[in-house]
Amino acid sequence: MTTSTTRPGIADKRRTFHQLHVAGCFVLPNPWDIGSARYLQGLGFKALATTSSGFAWSQGQPDGATSRDAVLAHLYELVAATDLPVNADLENGFAPDAAGVTQSVRLAIETGVAGLSIEDATGDAAHPLYDIDTAVTRLRAARTAIDKKGGDTLLVGRAEGFFAGRPDLDETIARLKAYADAGADCLYAPGLRTREQIAAVVDAVAPKPFNLLIGSAGGLTLKDAADLGVRRVSVGGGLARAAWGAFMRSAQLIAEQGSFEGFADAAPGDELNVFFRDDLTRREGA
């Protein structure tokens, strides 16, 4: 676990977060509550990212249904819970227009996050992506809002085509390059699957860093991602889905068979208590 006795301030976290993007490849896993955030910090990760899906499921909602107020409260909670920089999944800015995105970004910055991402997805199945001019205008609005707040919050531009039913690599690259020109510090296109796709995107947005989503087993390793030039790796709702998978299997065994065998691989309560007791002691002494 971290042994520092001085907790970093918001400016320190943001400075550290920017430095992580300069060289190398790092993982920012995605917690969905205070406990998962503190456990990930205890494992030695250097930064964290929120997950819209993981948080939504914890609230009994589907991904994309959580209100902006609920997400902002979640951001405040996670930022306060950990000494690590936190990157906020701000979805599509919770607004259809640039003015709304500006307001959402300002509010997110006030939570103390070190970075935030803005998607180009509309949430409308008939028209899943904002046209590129509108998407660029929205990202520029986010950039301006950040700059007016001091400019130290890292901005991530997200091209959602591969998640939104438009898996066109050329369009995705064109959008990411436009978002980079509009002021994004880091680029992100969730849903890429092949090494060729990843390498093409990394090359297209260079020298700006690219975030790769790895949300399933049997794919790339962290070394593979680094070798392809990826600067950072996130897991989206992967950890939350892993936790839900264990919970669902155990609960279904009880409900359907009266069996408690699902507890066989459960984490020992004593181990969790020791971890969180030590973590609490460290935080109270900071």
TIKOL-179118 format. One line per 2 residues: number of its first residue (from 1); their letters; for each residue z, x, y negated of N, C-alpha, C. Coordinates in Angstrom, 1 decimal, decimal comma. Example, Ala and Ser with C-alpha at 12.3 -4.5 7.8 and 13.67 -1.06 7.14 Angstrom:
! residues 2
1) AS) 7,8 13,2 5,7 7,8 12,3 4,5 7,8 13,2 3,3 | 7,1 12,8 2,2 7,1 13,7 1,1 7,9 12,9 0,0
! end
This chain:
! residues 286
1) MT) 0,0 0,8 1,2 0,0 0,0 0,0 0,0 0,9 -1,3 | -0,4 0,2 -2,4 -0,4 0,9 -3,6 1,1 1,2 -4,0
3) TS) 1,3 2,4 -4,5 2,7 2,8 -4,9 2,9 3,1 -6,4 | 1,9 2,8 -7,2 2,0 3,0 -8,6 3,2 2,1 -9,1
5) TT) 3,9 2,7 -10,1 5,0 1,9 -10,7 4,6 1,3 -12,0 | 3,4 1,6 -12,5 2,9 1,0 -13,8 1,7 0,2 -13,5
7) RP) 1,8 -1,1 -13,8 0,7 -2,0 -13,6 -0,4 -1,8 -14,6 | -1,6 -1,7 -14,2 -2,7 -1,6 -15,2 -2,9 -2,8 -16,1
9) GI) -3,2 -2,6 -17,4 -3,5 -3,7 -18,2 -5,0 -4,2 -18,0 | -5,3 -5,3 -18,7 -6,7 -5,8 -18,6 -7,7 -4,8 -19,0
11) AD) -7,5 -4,1 -20,1 -8,5 -3,1 -20,6 -8,7 -2,0 -19,5 | -7,6 -1,6 -18,9 -7,6 -0,6 -17,9 -8,4 -1,1 -16,7
13) KR) -8,2 -2,3 -16,3 -8,9 -2,8 -15,1 -10,4 -2,9 -15,4 | -10,8 -3,3 -16,6 -12,2 -3,4 -17,0 -12,9 -2,0 -17,0
15) RT) -12,1 -1,1 -17,6 -12,6 0,3 -17,6 -12,9 0,8 -16,2 | -11,9 0,6 -15,3 -12,0 1,1 -13,9 -13,2 0,4 -13,3
17) FH) -13,4 -0,9 -13,5 -14,5 -1,6 -12,9 -15,8 -1,1 -13,3 | -16,0 -0,8 -14,6 -17,3 -0,2 -15,0 -17,5 1,2 -14,3
19) QL) -16,4 1,9 -14,2 -16,6 3,3 -13,6 -17,0 3,2 -12,2 | -16,6 2,1 -11,5 -16,9 2,0 -10,1 -18,4 1,8 -9,9
21) HV) -19,1 1,3 -10,9 -20,5 1,0 -10,8 -21,4 2,2 -11,2 | -20,8 3,3 -11,6 -21,6 4,4 -12,0 -22,3 5,1 -10,9
23) AG) -21,6 5,3 -9,8 -22,1 6,1 -8,6 -21,5 5,6 -7,4 | -22,1 5,9 -6,2 -21,5 5,6 -4,9 -21,7 4,1 -4,6
25) CF) -21,0 3,7 -3,5 -21,1 2,3 -3,1 -19,7 1,8 -2,7 | -19,3 0,7 -3,2 -17,9 0,2 -2,9 -18,0 -1,2 -2,5
27) VL) -16,9 -1,7 -1,8 -16,8 -3,1 -1,4 -15,8 -3,8 -2,3 | -16,2 -5,0 -2,8 -15,2 -5,8 -3,4 -15,2 -7,1 -2,6
29) PN) -14,2 -7,2 -1,7 -14,0 -8,3 -0,8 -13,6 -9,5 -1,6 | -13,7 -10,7 -1,0 -13,5 -12,0 -1,8 -12,3 -12,7 -1,2
31) PW) -11,1 -12,6 -1,9 -10,0 -13,4 -1,5 -10,1 -14,8 -2,1 | -9,3 -15,8 -1,6 -9,4 -17,2 -2,1 -8,0 -17,7 -2,5
33) DI) -7,0 -16,8 -2,4 -5,7 -17,2 -2,9 -4,9 -16,0 -3,2 | -3,6 -16,2 -3,7 -2,8 -15,0 -4,0 -2,5 -14,1 -2,8
35) GS) -2,1 -14,7 -1,7 -1,8 -13,9 -0,5 -2,9 -13,1 0,0 | -4,1 -13,7 0,0 -5,3 -12,9 0,5 -5,6 -11,8 -0,5
37) AR) -5,5 -12,1 -1,8 -5,7 -11,0 -2,8 -4,8 -9,9 -2,7 | -3,5 -10,2 -2,5 -2,5 -9,1 -2,4 -2,7 -8,3 -1,1
39) YL) -3,0 -9,0 -0,1 -3,2 -8,2 1,2 -4,4 -7,3 1,1 | -5,5 -7,8 0,5 -6,7 -6,9 0,3 -6,4 -5,7 -0,6
41) QG) -5,6 -5,9 -1,6 -5,1 -4,8 -2,4 -4,3 -3,8 -1,6 | -3,5 -4,3 -0,7 -2,7 -3,4 0,1 -3,5 -2,6 1,1
43) LG) -4,7 -3,1 1,4 -5,6 -2,3 2,3 -6,3 -1,2 1,6 | -6,2 -1,1 0,3 -6,8 0,0 -0,5 -8,1 -0,3 -1,1
45) FK) -8,6 -1,5 -1,1 -9,8 -1,8 -1,8 -9,6 -1,6 -3,3 | -10,7 -1,3 -4,0 -10,7 -0,9 -5,4 -10,9 -2,0 -6,4
47) AL) -11,5 -3,1 -5,9 -11,8 -4,2 -6,7 -11,9 -5,5 -5,8 | -11,8 -6,6 -6,5 -11,9 -7,9 -5,7 -12,9 -8,8 -6,5
49) AT) -13,5 -9,8 -5,7 -14,3 -10,8 -6,3 -13,9 -12,2 -5,8 | -13,9 -13,1 -6,7 -13,6 -14,5 -6,3 -14,8 -15,1 -5,5
51) TS) -14,5 -16,1 -4,7 -15,5 -16,8 -3,9 -15,4 -18,3 -4,3 | -16,5 -18,8 -4,8 -16,5 -20,2 -5,1 -16,3 -21,1 -3,9
53) SG) -17,0 -20,7 -2,8 -16,9 -21,5 -1,6 -15,5 -21,4 -1,0 | -14,9 -20,2 -0,9 -13,6 -20,0 -0,3 -12,5 -20,8 -1,1
55) FA) -12,6 -20,7 -2,4 -11,6 -21,5 -3,2 -11,8 -23,0 -3,1 | -13,1 -23,4 -3,1 -13,4 -24,8 -3,0 -12,8 -25,4 -1,7
57) WS) -13,0 -24,7 -0,6 -12,5 -25,2 0,7 -11,0 -25,3 0,7 | -10,4 -24,3 0,1 -8,9 -24,3 0,0 -8,4 -25,5 -0,8
59) QG) -9,3 -26,1 -1,6 -8,9 -27,3 -2,4 -9,4 -28,6 -1,7 | -10,0 -28,5 -0,5 -10,5 -29,7 0,1 -11,8 -30,2 -0,4
61) QP) -12,6 -29,2 -1,0 -13,9 -29,6 -1,6 -15,0 -28,8 -1,1 | -16,2 -29,3 -1,2 -17,4 -28,4 -0,8 -17,7 -27,4 -1,9
63) DG) -18,4 -26,4 -1,6 -18,8 -25,4 -2,6 -19,6 -26,1 -3,7 | -19,3 -25,7 -4,9 -20,0 -26,3 -6,0 -19,4 -27,5 -6,6
65) AT) -18,3 -28,1 -6,0 -17,7 -29,3 -6,5 -16,5 -29,1 -7,3 | -16,0 -27,8 -7,4 -14,8 -27,5 -8,1 -15,0 -27,6 -9,6
67) SR) -14,0 -28,1 -10,3 -14,2 -28,2 -11,8 -14,0 -26,8 -12,5 | -14,5 -26,7 -13,7 -14,3 -25,5 -14,4 -12,9 -25,2 -14,7
69) DA) -12,1 -26,3 -15,0 -10,7 -26,1 -15,3 -10,0 -25,5 -14,1 | -10,3 -26,0 -12,9 -9,6 -25,6 -11,7 -10,0 -24,1 -11,4
71) VL) -11,3 -23,8 -11,6 -11,7 -22,4 -11,4 -11,0 -21,4 -12,4 | -10,9 -21,8 -13,7 -10,3 -21,0 -14,7 -8,8 -20,8 -14,3
73) AH) -8,1 -21,8 -13,8 -6,7 -21,7 -13,4 -6,6 -20,7 -12,2 | -7,6 -20,8 -11,3 -7,7 -19,9 -10,2 -7,9 -18,4 -10,6
75) LY) -8,7 -18,2 -11,6 -8,9 -16,9 -12,2 -7,7 -16,3 -12,8 | -7,0 -17,1 -13,6 -5,7 -16,6 -14,1 -4,8 -16,2 -13,0
77) EL) -4,7 -17,0 -12,0 -3,8 -16,8 -10,9 -4,1 -15,5 -10,2 | -5,4 -15,2 -9,9 -5,7 -14,0 -9,1 -5,6 -12,8 -10,0
79) VA) -6,0 -12,9 -11,2 -5,9 -11,7 -12,1 -4,4 -11,3 -12,2 | -3,5 -12,3 -12,4 -2,1 -11,9 -12,5 -1,5 -11,4 -11,2
81) AT) -2,1 -11,8 -10,0 -1,6 -11,5 -8,7 -1,8 -10,1 -8,3 | -2,8 -9,4 -8,8 -3,3 -8,1 -8,3 -3,4 -7,1 -9,4
83) DL) -3,3 -5,9 -9,1 -3,5 -4,8 -10,0 -5,0 -4,4 -10,1 | -5,8 -5,0 -9,3 -7,2 -4,6 -9,2 -8,1 -5,3 -10,1
85) PV) -9,2 -4,8 -10,5 -10,2 -5,5 -11,3 -10,7 -6,7 -10,4 | -10,9 -7,9 -11,1 -11,4 -9,1 -10,4 -12,7 -9,5 -11,0
87) NA) -13,7 -9,7 -10,2 -15,0 -10,2 -10,6 -15,1 -11,7 -10,4 | -15,4 -12,5 -11,4 -15,3 -13,9 -11,3 -16,7 -14,5 -10,8
89) DL) -16,7 -15,3 -9,8 -17,8 -16,1 -9,5 -17,8 -17,3 -10,4 | -18,6 -17,3 -11,5 -18,6 -18,3 -12,5 -19,7 -19,4 -12,2
91) EN) -20,2 -19,3 -11,0 -21,3 -20,2 -10,5 -22,4 -20,3 -11,6 | -22,8 -21,4 -12,0 -23,9 -21,4 -13,0 -23,4 -21,6 -14,4
93) GF) -22,2 -21,3 -14,6 -21,6 -21,4 -16,0 -21,0 -22,8 -16,2 | -21,1 -23,6 -15,2 -20,5 -25,0 -15,4 -21,2 -25,8 -16,5
95) AP) -22,4 -25,5 -16,8 -23,1 -26,1 -17,9 -24,6 -26,0 -17,8 | -25,4 -27,0 -18,2 -26,8 -26,9 -18,2 -27,5 -26,2 -19,3
97) DA) -26,7 -25,9 -20,4 -27,3 -25,3 -21,5 -26,6 -24,0 -21,9 | -27,2 -23,3 -22,8 -26,7 -22,0 -23,2 -25,3 -22,1 -23,9
99) AG) -25,2 -23,2 -24,7 -23,9 -23,4 -25,5 -22,8 -23,6 -24,5 | -23,0 -24,3 -23,4 -22,0 -24,6 -22,4 -21,7 -23,3 -21,7
101) VT) -22,7 -22,5 -21,4 -22,4 -21,2 -20,7 -21,6 -20,3 -21,6 | -21,9 -20,3 -22,9 -21,1 -19,5 -23,8 -19,7 -19,9 -23,8
103) QS) -19,4 -21,1 -23,8 -18,0 -21,6 -23,8 -17,3 -21,2 -22,5 | -18,0 -21,4 -21,3 -17,4 -21,0 -20,0 -17,1 -19,5 -20,0
105) VR) -18,0 -18,7 -20,5 -17,8 -17,3 -20,4 -16,6 -16,8 -21,3 | -16,6 -17,4 -22,5 -15,4 -17,1 -23,3 -14,1 -17,4 -22,7
107) LA) -14,0 -18,6 -22,0 -12,8 -19,0 -21,4 -12,5 -18,1 -20,2 | -13,5 -17,7 -19,4 -13,3 -16,8 -18,3 -12,8 -15,5 -18,7
109) IE) -13,4 -14,9 -19,8 -12,9 -13,6 -20,3 -11,4 -13,7 -20,7 | -11,0 -14,8 -21,2 -9,6 -15,0 -21,6 -8,6 -14,9 -20,4
111) TG) -9,1 -15,2 -19,2 -8,3 -15,1 -18,0 -8,0 -13,6 -17,6 | -8,8 -12,7 -18,1 -8,5 -11,3 -17,8 -9,4 -10,7 -16,8
113) VA) -10,4 -11,5 -16,3 -11,3 -10,9 -15,3 -12,1 -9,7 -15,9 | -12,4 -8,8 -14,9 -13,1 -7,6 -15,3 -14,6 -7,7 -15,3
115) GL) -15,1 -8,8 -14,6 -16,5 -9,0 -14,6 -16,7 -10,5 -14,2 | -18,0 -11,0 -14,5 -18,3 -12,3 -14,1 -19,8 -12,5 -13,8
117) SI) -20,1 -13,4 -13,0 -21,5 -13,6 -12,7 -22,0 -15,0 -13,1 | -23,3 -15,1 -13,5 -23,9 -16,3 -13,9 -25,1 -16,5 -13,0
119) ED) -25,2 -17,6 -12,3 -26,3 -18,0 -11,4 -27,4 -18,7 -12,2 | -28,6 -18,6 -11,6 -29,8 -19,4 -12,1 -30,0 -20,6 -11,3
121) AT) -29,1 -21,1 -10,5 -29,3 -22,3 -9,7 -28,8 -23,5 -10,5 | -29,5 -24,6 -10,4 -29,2 -25,8 -11,2 -28,3 -26,7 -10,5
123) GD) -28,2 -26,7 -9,1 -27,5 -27,7 -8,4 -28,3 -28,9 -8,1 | -29,5 -29,0 -8,5 -30,4 -30,1 -8,3 -31,4 -29,7 -7,2
125) AA) -31,3 -30,4 -6,1 -32,2 -30,1 -4,9 -33,7 -30,2 -5,3 | -34,0 -31,1 -6,2 -35,4 -31,3 -6,5 -36,0 -30,1 -7,4
127) HP) -35,1 -29,6 -8,2 -35,4 -28,4 -9,0 -34,3 -27,4 -8,9 | -34,3 -26,6 -7,9 -33,1 -25,8 -7,5 -32,8 -24,7 -8,5
129) LY) -33,8 -24,2 -9,2 -33,6 -23,0 -10,1 -34,0 -23,4 -11,5 | -33,3 -22,9 -12,5 -33,8 -23,0 -13,9 -35,1 -22,2 -14,0
131) DI) -36,0 -22,7 -14,9 -37,2 -21,9 -15,1 -36,7 -20,6 -15,7 | -37,5 -19,6 -15,6 -37,1 -18,2 -15,9 -36,7 -18,1 -17,4
133) DT) -37,5 -18,7 -18,3 -37,1 -18,6 -19,7 -35,8 -19,2 -20,0 | -35,5 -20,4 -19,4 -34,2 -21,0 -19,6 -33,1 -20,1 -19,0
135) AV) -33,3 -19,6 -17,8 -32,3 -18,7 -17,1 -32,0 -17,5 -18,0 | -33,0 -16,9 -18,6 -32,8 -15,8 -19,4 -32,1 -16,1 -20,7
137) TR) -32,4 -17,3 -21,3 -31,6 -17,7 -22,4 -30,1 -17,9 -22,1 | -29,9 -18,5 -21,0 -28,5 -18,7 -20,5 -27,8 -17,3 -20,3
139) LR) -28,5 -16,4 -19,7 -27,8 -15,1 -19,5 -27,6 -14,3 -20,8 | -28,6 -14,5 -21,8 -28,4 -13,8 -23,1 -27,2 -14,4 -23,8
141) AA) -27,0 -15,7 -23,6 -25,8 -16,4 -24,2 -24,5 -15,8 -23,6 | -24,5 -15,6 -22,3 -23,3 -14,9 -21,7 -23,1 -13,5 -22,2
143) RT) -24,2 -12,8 -22,4 -24,1 -11,4 -22,9 -23,5 -11,4 -24,3 | -24,0 -12,3 -25,2 -23,5 -12,4 -26,5 -22,0 -12,8 -26,6
145) AI) -21,6 -13,7 -25,7 -20,2 -14,1 -25,6 -19,4 -13,0 -25,2 | -19,8 -12,2 -24,3 -19,0 -11,0 -23,9 -18,9 -10,0 -25,0
147) DK) -20,1 -9,7 -25,7 -20,1 -8,7 -26,7 -19,1 -9,2 -27,9 | -19,1 -10,4 -28,2 -18,2 -10,9 -29,2 -16,7 -10,8 -28,9
149) KG) -16,5 -10,7 -27,6 -15,1 -10,5 -27,1 -14,7 -9,1 -26,8 | -15,6 -8,2 -27,3 -15,3 -6,8 -27,1 -16,2 -6,0 -26,2
151) GD) -17,0 -6,7 -25,4 -18,1 -6,1 -24,6 -17,7 -5,4 -23,3 | -16,4 -5,4 -23,0 -16,0 -4,6 -21,8 -15,9 -5,4 -20,5
153) TL) -16,3 -6,7 -20,5 -16,3 -7,5 -19,3 -17,7 -7,3 -18,7 | -17,8 -6,9 -17,5 -19,1 -6,6 -16,8 -19,8 -7,9 -16,5
155) LV) -21,1 -8,0 -16,8 -21,9 -9,2 -16,6 -22,9 -9,0 -15,4 | -22,8 -9,9 -14,5 -23,7 -9,9 -13,3 -24,7 -11,0 -13,4
157) GR) -26,0 -10,7 -13,3 -27,0 -11,7 -13,3 -27,5 -12,0 -11,8 | -27,4 -13,3 -11,5 -27,7 -13,7 -10,1 -29,0 -14,5 -10,0
159) AE) -29,8 -14,0 -9,1 -31,1 -14,8 -8,7 -30,8 -15,5 -7,4 | -30,8 -16,8 -7,4 -30,3 -17,6 -6,3 -31,5 -18,1 -5,4
161) GF) -32,7 -17,6 -5,6 -33,8 -18,2 -4,9 -33,7 -18,2 -3,3 | -33,2 -17,1 -2,8 -33,0 -17,1 -1,3 -32,0 -18,0 -0,8
163) FA) -31,0 -18,4 -1,6 -30,0 -19,4 -1,3 -30,4 -20,9 -1,6 | -31,4 -21,0 -2,5 -31,8 -22,3 -3,0 -33,1 -22,8 -2,5
165) GR) -33,6 -22,2 -1,3 -34,8 -22,7 -0,7 -36,1 -22,1 -1,3 | -36,0 -21,1 -2,1 -37,2 -20,4 -2,6 -37,1 -18,9 -2,4
167) PD) -37,2 -18,5 -1,1 -37,0 -17,1 -0,7 -38,3 -16,3 -1,0 | -38,6 -16,2 -2,3 -39,8 -15,5 -2,7 -39,3 -14,2 -3,3
169) LD) -39,6 -13,1 -2,6 -39,1 -11,8 -3,1 -39,7 -11,4 -4,4 | -41,0 -11,6 -4,6 -41,6 -11,2 -5,9 -40,9 -12,0 -7,1
171) ET) -40,7 -13,3 -6,9 -40,1 -14,1 -7,9 -38,6 -13,6 -8,1 | -37,9 -13,3 -7,1 -36,6 -12,8 -7,2 -36,5 -11,5 -8,0
173) IA) -37,4 -10,6 -7,7 -37,5 -9,3 -8,4 -37,8 -9,6 -9,9 | -38,7 -10,4 -10,2 -39,1 -10,7 -11,5 -37,9 -11,3 -12,3
175) RL) -37,2 -12,2 -11,7 -36,0 -12,8 -12,3 -34,9 -11,7 -12,6 | -34,7 -10,9 -11,6 -33,6 -9,9 -11,7 -34,0 -8,9 -12,8
177) KA) -35,2 -8,5 -12,9 -35,6 -7,6 -14,0 -35,5 -8,2 -15,4 | -35,8 -9,5 -15,4 -35,6 -10,2 -16,7 -34,2 -10,4 -17,1
179) YA) -33,3 -10,5 -16,1 -31,9 -10,6 -16,4 -31,3 -9,3 -16,8 | -31,8 -8,2 -16,2 -31,4 -6,9 -16,6 -31,8 -6,7 -18,1
181) DA) -33,0 -7,1 -18,5 -33,5 -6,9 -19,8 -32,7 -7,8 -20,8 | -32,1 -8,9 -20,3 -31,4 -9,8 -21,1 -29,9 -9,4 -21,3
183) GA) -29,5 -8,3 -20,6 -28,2 -7,7 -20,8 -27,3 -7,7 -19,6 | -27,8 -8,1 -18,4 -26,9 -8,0 -17,2 -26,6 -6,5 -16,9
185) DC) -25,4 -6,3 -16,6 -24,9 -4,9 -16,3 -25,2 -4,6 -14,8 | -25,2 -5,7 -14,0 -25,4 -5,5 -12,5 -26,2 -6,7 -12,1
187) LY) -27,0 -6,5 -11,0 -27,8 -7,6 -10,5 -27,5 -8,0 -9,1 | -27,8 -9,2 -8,7 -27,3 -9,8 -7,5 -28,3 -10,8 -7,0
189) AP) -28,7 -10,7 -5,8 -29,6 -11,7 -5,2 -29,1 -12,1 -3,8 | -28,2 -13,0 -3,7 -27,6 -13,3 -2,3 -28,7 -13,9 -1,4
191) GL) -28,6 -13,6 -0,1 -29,5 -14,1 0,8 -30,5 -13,1 1,3 | -30,6 -11,9 0,7 -31,5 -10,9 1,3 -31,1 -10,5 2,7
193) RT) -32,1 -10,3 3,6 -31,7 -10,1 5,0 -32,2 -8,7 5,5 | -33,4 -8,3 5,1 -34,0 -7,1 5,7 -33,8 -5,9 4,8
195) RE) -33,9 -4,7 5,5 -33,8 -3,5 4,7 -34,9 -3,3 3,7 | -36,1 -3,8 4,1 -37,2 -3,7 3,2 -37,0 -4,6 1,9
197) QI) -36,4 -5,8 2,1 -36,1 -6,6 0,9 -35,1 -5,9 0,0 | -34,1 -5,4 0,6 -33,0 -4,8 -0,2 -33,5 -3,6 -0,9
199) AA) -34,2 -2,7 -0,2 -34,8 -1,5 -0,8 -35,7 -1,8 -2,0 | -36,5 -2,9 -1,8 -37,4 -3,2 -2,9 -36,7 -3,7 -4,1
201) VV) -35,6 -4,5 -3,9 -34,8 -5,0 -5,1 -34,0 -3,8 -5,7 | -33,4 -3,0 -5,0 -32,7 -1,9 -5,5 -33,6 -1,0 -6,4
203) DA) -34,8 -0,7 -5,9 -35,7 0,1 -6,6 -36,2 -0,6 -7,9 | -36,4 -1,9 -7,8 -36,9 -2,7 -9,0 -35,9 -2,7 -10,1
205) VA) -34,6 -2,8 -9,8 -33,6 -3,0 -10,9 -33,0 -1,7 -11,3 | -33,3 -0,6 -10,6 -32,8 0,7 -11,0 -33,1 1,1 -12,4
207) PK) -32,2 1,7 -13,2 -31,0 2,4 -12,7 -29,8 1,4 -12,7 | -29,9 0,2 -13,0 -28,8 -0,7 -13,0 -28,4 -1,0 -11,5
209) PF) -27,1 -1,2 -11,3 -26,5 -1,3 -9,9 -26,9 -2,7 -9,4 | -27,0 -2,7 -8,0 -27,3 -4,0 -7,3 -26,1 -4,3 -6,4
211) NL) -25,8 -5,6 -6,4 -24,7 -6,1 -5,5 -25,4 -6,8 -4,3 | -25,0 -6,3 -3,1 -25,5 -6,9 -1,8 -24,4 -7,8 -1,2
213) LI) -24,8 -9,0 -0,8 -23,9 -9,9 0,0 -24,1 -9,6 1,4 | -23,0 -9,3 2,1 -23,0 -9,2 3,6 -22,0 -10,3 4,1
215) GS) -22,5 -11,4 4,6 -21,6 -12,5 5,0 -21,6 -12,8 6,4 | -22,2 -12,0 7,3 -22,2 -12,3 8,7 -22,1 -11,0 9,5
217) AG) -21,7 -11,1 10,7 -21,6 -10,0 11,6 -23,0 -9,6 12,2 | -23,1 -8,4 12,7 -24,3 -7,9 13,3 -25,4 -7,4 12,4
219) GL) -25,0 -7,3 11,1 -26,0 -6,8 10,2 -25,8 -5,4 9,8 | -25,9 -5,1 8,5 -25,8 -3,8 7,9 -24,3 -3,4 7,9
221) TL) -24,1 -2,1 8,0 -22,8 -1,5 7,7 -22,7 -1,1 6,2 | -21,5 -0,7 5,8 -21,4 -0,2 4,4 -22,2 1,1 4,2
223) KD) -22,3 1,9 5,2 -23,1 3,1 5,1 -24,6 2,8 5,0 | -25,0 1,8 5,8 -26,4 1,4 5,7 -26,7 0,9 4,2
225) AA) -25,8 0,1 3,7 -26,0 -0,4 2,3 -26,1 0,8 1,3 | -25,2 1,7 1,5 -25,2 2,9 0,6 -26,5 3,7 0,7
227) DL) -26,9 3,9 1,9 -28,2 4,6 2,1 -29,4 3,9 1,5 | -29,3 2,6 1,4 -30,4 1,9 0,7 -30,3 1,9 -0,8
229) GV) -29,2 2,5 -1,3 -29,0 2,5 -2,8 -28,2 1,4 -3,4 | -27,6 0,6 -2,5 -26,8 -0,5 -3,0 -25,5 0,1 -3,6
231) RR) -25,1 -0,4 -4,8 -23,9 0,1 -5,5 -22,7 -0,6 -5,1 | -22,7 -1,9 -4,8 -21,5 -2,6 -4,4 -21,9 -3,7 -3,4
233) VS) -20,9 -4,0 -2,6 -21,1 -5,0 -1,5 -20,0 -6,0 -1,6 | -20,3 -7,3 -1,6 -19,3 -8,4 -1,5 -19,6 -9,2 -0,3
235) VG) -18,6 -10,0 0,1 -18,7 -10,8 1,3 -18,7 -12,3 1,1 | -18,7 -12,7 -0,1 -18,7 -14,1 -0,4 -17,6 -14,9 0,3
237) GG) -18,0 -16,0 0,9 -17,0 -16,7 1,7 -16,7 -16,2 3,1 | -17,2 -15,0 3,4 -17,1 -14,5 4,8 -15,7 -14,4 5,3
239) LA) -14,8 -13,9 4,5 -13,4 -13,8 4,9 -12,7 -15,2 5,1 | -13,0 -16,0 4,1 -12,5 -17,4 4,2 -13,0 -18,1 5,4
241) RA) -14,3 -17,9 5,7 -14,9 -18,6 6,9 -14,3 -18,0 8,2 | -14,0 -16,7 8,2 -13,3 -16,1 9,4 -11,9 -16,8 9,6
243) AW) -11,2 -16,9 8,5 -9,9 -17,5 8,6 -10,0 -19,0 9,0 | -10,9 -19,7 8,4 -11,1 -21,1 8,8 -11,6 -21,2 10,3
245) GA) -12,4 -20,2 10,7 -12,8 -20,3 12,1 -11,6 -20,2 13,1 | -10,7 -19,3 12,8 -9,5 -19,2 13,7 -8,7 -20,4 13,6
247) FM) -8,5 -21,0 12,4 -7,7 -22,2 12,2 -8,3 -23,4 12,9 | -9,7 -23,5 12,7 -10,3 -24,7 13,3 -10,3 -24,6 14,9
249) RS) -10,5 -23,4 15,4 -10,5 -23,3 16,9 -9,1 -23,7 17,4 | -8,0 -23,1 16,8 -6,7 -23,4 17,2 -6,3 -24,9 17,1
251) AQ) -6,7 -25,5 15,9 -6,3 -26,9 15,7 -7,1 -27,8 16,7 | -8,4 -27,4 16,9 -9,2 -28,3 17,9 -8,6 -28,2 19,3
253) LI) -8,1 -27,0 19,7 -7,5 -26,9 21,0 -6,3 -27,8 21,2 | -5,5 -27,8 20,1 -4,3 -28,7 20,2 -4,8 -30,2 20,2
255) AE) -5,7 -30,5 19,3 -6,1 -31,9 19,2 -6,8 -32,4 20,5 | -7,7 -31,6 21,0 -8,5 -32,0 22,1 -8,0 -31,7 23,5
257) QG) -7,2 -30,7 23,6 -6,7 -30,3 25,0 -5,2 -30,2 25,1 | -4,5 -30,3 24,0 -3,1 -30,1 24,0 -2,7 -28,7 24,3
259) SF) -3,6 -27,8 24,0 -3,4 -26,4 24,3 -3,0 -25,6 23,0 | -2,1 -24,6 23,2 -1,8 -23,8 22,0 -2,3 -22,4 22,2
261) EG) -3,3 -22,2 23,1 -3,8 -20,9 23,3 -4,5 -20,3 22,1 | -4,8 -21,1 21,1 -5,5 -20,6 19,9 -4,6 -19,6 19,2
263) FA) -3,3 -19,7 19,5 -2,3 -18,8 18,7 -2,3 -17,4 19,3 | -3,1 -17,1 20,4 -3,0 -15,8 21,1 -3,3 -14,7 20,1
265) DA) -4,2 -14,8 19,2 -4,6 -13,7 18,3 -4,0 -13,9 16,9 | -3,0 -14,8 16,8 -2,4 -15,0 15,5 -1,7 -13,8 15,0
267) AP) -1,7 -13,6 13,7 -1,0 -12,4 13,1 0,5 -12,7 13,3 | 1,3 -11,6 13,7 2,7 -11,7 13,8 3,4 -12,1 12,5
269) GD) 4,3 -13,1 12,5 5,0 -13,5 11,3 5,8 -12,3 10,8 | 6,4 -11,5 11,6 7,2 -10,4 11,2 6,4 -9,4 10,4
271) EL) 5,2 -9,2 10,9 4,3 -8,2 10,2 3,9 -8,7 8,8 | 3,6 -10,0 8,7 3,3 -10,6 7,4 4,5 -10,5 6,5
273) NV) 5,7 -10,8 7,0 6,9 -10,8 6,2 7,2 -9,4 5,6 | 7,0 -8,4 6,5 7,2 -7,0 6,1 6,2 -6,7 5,0
275) FF) 5,0 -7,0 5,2 3,9 -6,7 4,2 4,3 -7,3 2,8 | 4,5 -8,6 2,8 4,7 -9,3 1,5 6,1 -8,9 0,9
277) RD) 7,1 -8,6 1,8 8,4 -8,2 1,2 8,2 -6,8 0,5 | 7,5 -5,9 1,2 7,2 -4,6 0,5 6,4 -4,8 -0,7
279) DL) 5,4 -5,6 -0,7 4,6 -5,9 -1,8 5,4 -6,4 -3,0 | 6,3 -7,4 -2,7 7,1 -8,0 -3,7 8,0 -6,9 -4,3
281) TR) 8,6 -6,0 -3,5 9,5 -5,0 -4,0 8,7 -4,1 -4,9 | 7,5 -3,7 -4,5 6,7 -2,8 -5,4 6,4 -3,5 -6,7
283) RE) 6,1 -4,8 -6,7 5,7 -5,4 -7,9 6,9 -5,6 -8,9 | 8,1 -5,9 -8,3 9,3 -6,1 -9,1 9,7 -4,7 -9,7
285) GA) 9,4 -3,6 -9,0 9,7 -2,3 -9,6 8,7 -1,7 -10,5 | 7,6 -2,4 -10,7 6,5 -1,9 -11,5 6,9 -2,0 -13,0
! end
